[in-house]
Structures are given as C-alpha cells and as structure tokens.
Amino acid sequence: MAIAYFYFHAELNHFLPRHHKQVKISHFFEEKASIKDMIESLGIPHPEVDSINVNGEYVNFSYIVSDGDTINVYPISARKVIIPSVSVLPKPLSIIRFVLDIHLGKLATSLRLLGFDTLYSNDYEDEKLAQISYNQARILLTRDKGLLMRSLITYGYYVRNTDPQQQILEVLQRFDLFKLISPFKRCLRCNGLLESVEKQSIIDLVPEKVRSQIDEFQRCQDCDRIYWKGSHYERLQQFIDGVINSQTDE
C-alpha cells in the first residue's frame, strides 16, 4: 500500500469535506495513477486546478504519483503569491463564450444582458453540455462538479454562489470580464445578436401604446424578438450600473 500527501489551497477547499479543509490529506493507493485522476478522486474538478507542485517541482496532469509524494495543488487565485513554472490550465481563449447548465438560468440571462455569448437551455443534458463546451471552445459554468470532471471539459468553472446577483459578479471577477461588458447587444431569450430596425418595419408587431411613445427599436437576428426602452429598461440599467460599480468599490 502506497501513500501520498495532498495539500489543497485557497478555494479548492470548497470541494473537500469539512474535516479535510486546510489540512494534509493522507491518500492511500495500490495502483499507479496520474495525478489528474487522483486529484479528481478526492473531489477536485480538473478545470479548477492551475498548478501542481510535487516534492518541490511543478508537474503537469500526466505525472504518475509515487509512494511518499507530497503534493500541493493550487487554484488560479494562487498566482497572486506564486508563479508556477508549469501550469495545467489550457491556453486562454481568444473569444470568451459560455455554456451553462440547467441550474444557472438567471445567470445566463445576466450574462446575455451584459453582452456575453451565452448558450443555455433547460433541456441540455450533461453529455450535450460537455460536447458543446468541447466542440465550440465554450467555458462551461455549472453547479455540478461531476459534470465538470468529464474528460471532454477543457474550459470550465464551478459557480460557488447560489444567489444570482452574486453569481454574475463571481463569474466576471473569475474571468476578468468587466472591461468586456457591452450591454443590450444580445437577445435575452435566445442569445442572438440585436440589430437596429426602422420603426415603420415593425410597427404592427408592438403594442399600440408603445408605437406612440417609442421611436427606437432593435430586433433579434435569430428569433425576431423586438426590443425597446420600455418601463423595464431603467431597472435593467440599474442592474448593469450596479455590476460595473461593484468593480470600483473593491
């Protein structure tokens, strides 16, 4: 019987049982395994890991764990205090796009409102979510750590907060997206891009009261839904302002 000693740092402790948080985990094993498989067997999804240090040396996910190894596992937030010589994170995406699981519908709407390309459907099964994330190079956001452990997942993140107001801030901070916010450019229903349309071309598609009060309209290029600055606009703008101002308050 062999043994390895694991230390999980910072927010990676979120995935551990309470009695294991912030302490050394003595992990016994009989068969040789990659460090990636062993880390996930302890409950840590691989997309959450930034770097791994074994006996003072940084390694990648293919490292085979040996008897007596002392292993420190770090999340990306650890970059504030260490600069690893080897990172297991994939190369940064040139275009940030998301796909969200069934538990994150309100977060999906918020991301679309802020202009981010966000796929969401309440009938996406886990296999489909993993395929979309892999095939389209989309960041999978989920509240299911088992889904995040699927081998197809390269880019993913486990959303810690359950409050939708806090979830959007968490995601923006994790992926440093505040500078990319571009509100009112996507359809909140289907994620399609909006385009300006002449009032006369859609006048029969909006309520009579709106026709007399509003002159500027947008239409979704995918589902044809019509948007205008109605009574809901001020509430949405307040939400957007609150999100942007939260960055300056830190």
N, C-alpha and C positions, 0 to 999 in steps of 0.2 A: 504493500500500500504506500503510495507516494503522497506528498503534501505540498501545497503551495499556499503562500500567504498573500492575501489581497487587501489593498487599501483603496477605497473608492473616495474620491474627493468632491467637495462642493455639492452641486445639485444632483450628482449621480446618486447620492444617498437617498434621494426621493424614491428610488426604485427598490430599496432594501427594506427588509423587515425592521421594525423599530429597534429590536435588540441588537441589530448589526450596524446601525448608523454610527459613523465616525469611529469605528473600531476595526481592529485587524480581524479579517475573516480567514480562518484556517480551513482550507478546502482540500479534502481528501479525494484521491482519484486512483484508479487502477490502470485504465487505458490512456495512452498518449492522445492529446487533443490539441487543436490550435487554440491560441489564446482567445481568439474571437468566439469560438464555441463555448469555451469555459466561462468567459465573461457573461455571455448570454444565459448560460445555465444558472448563473447567480442572479439573473433578473434584470440585467442592464442591456437595453437595446443597442445594437452596434452603431446606429446613426448618432447616438448621443455621446459617443466617445471621440475625443480629439487626439489624445496621445496616451501611450502606454510605456511605462518605464519598468524594465525587469533587471533587477540587480545592478541598478545604476546606468543601464543602457536603454535607449529608446528603441522600440521594435515595432513592426507592423503586425497586422492581424494574422499573418501566416505563421508567426512564431509558435513553435511547439513547446508547451510548458514542461519543465523538468522538475524533478523532486527537489524541494528546498527553495524554489524560486520565491523571491519577494517582489511583488507586483504592485505598482502604483498606477491607477487608472484615472485619467483626468478628462474633464469636460472642456469645452471651448473657453469657458469663463476663466479657466486657469491661465490663459495666455496673458492675463494681467500681471502675473507674478513669475511665470516660467516661459521660456521659448524652447520648445522641444526640437531636437534635431530631426525627428521623424514624426509626421502627423498621419493619422489613419483617416482623416477626413478627406472626402473627394475634392477635386478642384472646384473652386467657386463657380457657380452658374453665371453665365453672361447675361441671361434673362431670368428674372425671378418670376416663377409661376407656381401656383399651388393646386393641390387637390386635397379635399377634406373629407373625413369620414362622417357617418350619419349623426354623430353626437355634436357636430360643430356647425349647425346650420346658421345660427346667429352670427358666428364669427365669419362665415363665408359671406354673408350679406355685408358685414362691416368692411371686409377686405375689398369687395367689389365697389362699395361706395367710395373707398379711398383710391380706386383706380387699379387695383391689382388683379391680374388674370387669375381667376379662381374657379375651379371646377367643383361642383357639389351636386349630389343627388341623394335623396333619402332612400334610394333603392340600390345604391352601389354596394356590392358585396366585397368582402376583403380581397378576394383574388382579383377582381376588376380594379380596385383601388391600387393594388400593387402593380398591376400591368400598366395602368395609366401613368403612375409615378415613374416607372422604368422607361416606358416607350416614349414619353413626352418630356422626360427630364423635369418633372414637377416635384416640388417639395411636398411630401405627404405630411399633413398635420393631422394628428389623431389623439384620442384619449385611450387608445387600446395598445398597450405596449407589446402584446403578442403580434399584432399586425405590423408594428414597427420592426420586429425581429425577422420578418420574412427576408429570405436571401435576395430577392429582387430589389429590395429597397436600398437605394444608394443615398438619396436625399430625404431626410425625414426629421420630424421633431415631435416629441410628446408634449402636448399643451398641459401645463400644470394647473392653471386656474380653472375653476368651474364657472366663474362669473364672466359672462360675455364681455362686459365693459373692461375687465382686467385682461381677458384673453387677447384682445386686439393690441393692447399696449405690450403685453408679453411677447407676442409674435413680432411686432415692429422693432422692439428692442433686441430680440434674439438675432434677427437678420439685418439689423441696422437699416431700416427702410424709411425712416422719417423723411429723408430728402427725396424719396421717390414717390411720395404721396401726390396724387393727381386726381382730385375728386370729380365726381359727376361725369365720368367718361365711359362707364360700363353699365350695362343693364343689371339691375339688382335681381331680376328674375332668372335670366339665362346666361349672364356673363358676357353677352355680345357688346361690341363697341357701339357707342351712340354717335349719331350724326345730326347736324342741324337740318331742319326741314322748313320749307315755306308754310306759313300758317294756312294759306288757301288750299294746300295739297292735302291737309289732314283735318280740315275744319269740321267735316262730318263725323269725325272719329272721337271728338272730345265733347264733354258736356256743354250745354248752351251757355251756362254761367261762365265757364272758362273762356269761351270764344270772345266774350265781350270784355274780359279783364286781362287776358294774357296774349302777348304777341310773339313770344319766342318759344319754340318747341324743339325737342330732339326726338329722334326715333331710333330704336334698336335696329341695327343692321341685320340681326339674326331672326328675332321674333316679332319685329314691327311694333313693339310696345311704344306708346307715346309718353314722353316726359315733359313736364313744365314746372315752373317755380310756383307751386301752389302753397296751401297752408302748411304742408309738411316740410317745405323747403327750409324754413327758419329752424325747425327742430333738427333737421339733418345737418345744417350748417353749424349749429351749436355743438353738435356731437363732433364734427370734424375739427372745429376750433379747440375743443377740449382735448382731443387727441394730440393735435400739434402743440398746444401749450404745455402738455404734460412733459414734453421733452425739455422745454426751457425751465420747468420747475425743478428738474432733478439737480 
